[in-house]
Structure formats: structure tokens, C-alpha cells
């Protein structure tokens, strides 16, 4: 039974994509999901995306995890590396700014246009098309170059502290500088300046 499969394989706040569910045909799976939604066992996020119905400890209706949705839909589509977090959210995650992002920003192979704004369950996501197809091998390099093209807009730190944080950042996201050299020309010139301020010019030699 499909419902048994779902409760065994999915966490309560995890998005369930219709395409990944087993069944005789997509149509039969769709009909079964509609039935489960009508029965209140499943919630429909939007066409083709669902999650388990649950109640929070506060007694309110549970929601889908937006982080899990982004991870599955844009960052690891079909179980493979396909995107990365960018913008102010990334700067905040690694301690370059205390500003909290008002929306989620991701760069993903799943993007159909250069930039697209989406509203998922009341939360805004901006999806950007990458300059090159993102893979396990180049993800760190592309995320680093993307970051260095906007860091001067977001960073609240300078000097030695900035250099220290940049070095910690490249270690954490596992930047391969051979890949950086390969894609550097696809990014704006200010990236060179920011790499220089980050004390990383030797890495490019």
C-alpha cells in the first residue's frame, strides 16, 4: 500500500515528489495520492509535491520543511549534486554578516530561467541559473566564485578577520582551485579584487 511506503520512507516534514513514488503508472499514483489527501493523511504542497499530514507539539497543523524542499528540489535533485546556496543566506551561514535573509537564494541546474522567484508555502525562494552545470567536482569552486562576486555587498568584516573567515570558508566547502581557475573567466572582474583582499592570489598561480 502506498501510504505504508510513505510513512516508512519519509519524515513528517519531508517533501514527497510524485515522480519518485512507486506504482503501476503515474496516473494510478496520482489517484492514490488524491485519495490520501482527501482522507487527510497527506497534504498537497502544490501539483506533484506532497508531505505527510501531522500536528505540531503546539497543536497546529504541521508544514513542510522549506530547507528539505530546497535540498531535494534544487541542491540534490535525483540524489545528485545539482545546486548550492548563495546570496546573503550564504554570507550569514558562514559568519560574514549578521543580516538575516528575507528569502532563500539558490543556484541550481534545475533553474529553467536566469532568475525565477517562487513562493512555496508562504516563503520566497529565488532560483538562479548557474554559469556552468553544477556537479560534485565543481560545486565548491562555483559556490566560492559566486560568493566572491557578491561578498563586498554583504560582508560586515574586513582586514585580517575577513582573510581568516575566507580561508575557513574555502576549507569548509572544499574549494578545488584547479576548478576555480577553469571557471574564473565566467565571473565579473571584481571577483579578482575580492580574491586579492581575501589573501588568496597565491592559490591562482
C-alpha positions in Angstrom: 0.0 0.0 0.0 1.3 3.4 -1.0 0.6 5.0 2.4 2.7 2.4 4.2 5.5 3.0 1.8 5.3 6.8 2.5 5.3 6.5 6.3 8.2 4.1 6.2 10.4 6.2 3.8 9.6 9.8 4.6 9.9 12.0 7.6 6.8 14.0 8.5 8.0 17.4 7.2 9.8 16.0 4.1 8.6 16.8 0.6 7.2 13.8 -1.3 7.6 14.2 -5.1 5.1 12.2 -7.1 7.7 11.2 -9.6 9.7 9.3 -7.0 6.8 7.1 -5.7 6.5 3.5 -6.8 3.4 2.4 -8.7 1.9 0.8 -11.8 1.6 4.2 -13.6 1.9 7.9 -12.8 -1.8 8.2 -13.1 -2.6 5.4 -10.6 -0.1 7.0 -8.1 -1.7 10.4 -8.7 -5.1 9.0 -8.0 -3.9 7.2 -4.8 -2.3 10.5 -3.6 -5.5 12.4 -4.2 -7.4 9.8 -2.2 -4.9 10.1 0.7 -5.1 13.9 0.5 -9.0 13.7 0.6 -8.7 11.4 3.7 -6.4 14.0 5.4 -3.4 11.6 5.6 -1.4 13.6 3.1 -1.1 17.4 2.5 -0.6 18.7 -1.1 2.0 21.5 -1.3 1.4 22.1 -5.0 0.9 19.9 -8.1 3.1 16.8 -7.8 4.5 17.7 -4.4 3.1 16.4 -1.1 4.0 15.8 2.6 2.6 13.8 5.4 -0.2 15.4 7.4 0.9 15.9 11.1 0.2 18.1 14.1 3.0 20.0 15.9 3.6 19.9 19.7 1.7 23.2 19.8 -1.3 21.5 18.3 -1.1 23.4 15.0 -1.0 21.9 11.5 2.5 20.8 10.5 4.2 22.3 7.5 6.7 21.0 5.0 10.4 21.8 5.8 11.4 24.5 3.4 15.1 23.5 3.9 14.3 19.9 3.0 12.3 21.0 0.0 15.2 23.2 -1.3 17.7 20.4 -0.6 15.7 17.8 -2.6 14.4 20.0 -5.4 17.4 22.2 -6.1 20.5 21.1 -4.3 20.4 17.4 -4.7 17.9 16.7 -7.5 17.5 13.0 -8.1 20.1 12.3 -5.5 23.0 14.1 -7.3 24.7 17.4 -6.5 22.8 20.0 -8.6 23.0 23.3 -6.8 24.2 25.4 -3.9 23.0 28.2 -1.5 24.0 31.7 -2.5 23.5 35.4 -1.6 23.0 36.8 1.8 21.9 33.5 3.2 25.4 32.0 2.4 27.1 35.1 3.9 25.1 34.7 7.1 25.7 30.9 7.3 29.5 31.5 7.4 29.5 34.5 9.7 30.3 37.3 7.2 27.0 39.2 8.1 24.5 39.2 10.9 21.8 40.2 8.5 19.0 37.6 8.3 17.9 36.7 4.7 14.4 37.7 3.8 14.3 34.8 1.2 16.2 31.7 0.2 18.6 32.1 -2.7 19.9 29.1 -4.6 21.8 28.5 -7.8 20.7 25.2 -9.4 20.8 23.1 -12.6 17.0 22.8 -12.1 16.5 26.5 -13.0 14.6 27.0 -16.2 15.3 30.8 -16.5 18.2 33.1 -15.5 16.3 34.1 -12.3 13.0 33.0 -11.0 11.1 34.0 -7.9 8.9 31.3 -6.3 6.5 31.3 -3.3 6.5 27.9 -1.5 4.1 27.7 1.4 4.4 31.5 2.1 8.2 31.6 1.8 10.1 33.1 -1.1 12.8 31.3 -3.0 14.9 32.9 -5.7 16.4 30.3 -8.1 19.3 31.3 -10.4 20.7 29.5 -13.4 24.4 28.7 -12.9 27.1 29.9 -15.3 28.1 26.2 -15.8 26.4 22.9 -15.0 26.9 22.2 -11.3 28.5 18.8 -10.3 30.1 17.2 -7.3 33.5 18.2 -8.8 32.9 21.9 -9.4 30.3 22.8 -6.8 32.8 24.2 -4.3 34.6 26.3 -6.9 31.4 27.7 -8.4 29.9 28.5 -5.0 33.2 30.2 -4.0 33.3 32.3 -7.2 29.7 33.2 -6.8 30.3 34.2 -3.2 33.4 36.3 -4.2 31.3 38.2 -6.8 28.9 39.5 -4.1 30.8 39.4 -0.8 31.7 43.1 -0.8 27.9 43.8 -0.8 27.2 41.7 2.3 30.3 41.4 4.4 30.4 43.3 7.7 34.0 42.3 8.4 37.3 43.4 6.8 41.1 43.0 7.1 42.6 40.1 8.9 39.3 38.8 10.2 38.0 38.7 6.6 41.0 36.8 5.4 40.7 34.3 8.3 37.0 33.7 7.6 37.5 33.3 3.8 40.2 30.7 4.5 37.9 28.8 6.8 35.0 29.1 4.3 37.1 27.6 1.4 38.1 24.7 3.7 34.5 24.0 4.8 33.0 24.0 1.2 36.1 22.1 -0.1 37.2 24.5 -2.9 39.3 23.0 -5.6 41.4 25.9 -7.0 42.1 24.0 -10.3 38.3 24.2 -10.8 38.3 27.9 -9.7 40.9 28.7 -12.5 38.7 26.9 -15.0 35.6 29.0 -14.3 37.1 32.3 -13.2 36.6 34.0 -16.5 32.8 33.4 -16.4 32.5 35.7 -13.4 32.8 39.6 -13.1 36.2 41.2 -12.7 35.5 42.2 -9.1 36.0 38.6 -8.2 39.8 39.0 -8.7 39.8 42.0 -6.4 37.9 40.1 -3.7 40.2 37.1 -4.0 43.1 39.5 -3.6 41.6 41.1 -0.5 41.0 37.6 0.8 44.7 36.8 0.6 44.1 34.0 -1.9 46.1 35.2 -5.0 48.7 32.5 -4.5 46.1 29.8 -4.9 45.5 31.1 -8.5 49.2 30.9 -9.6 
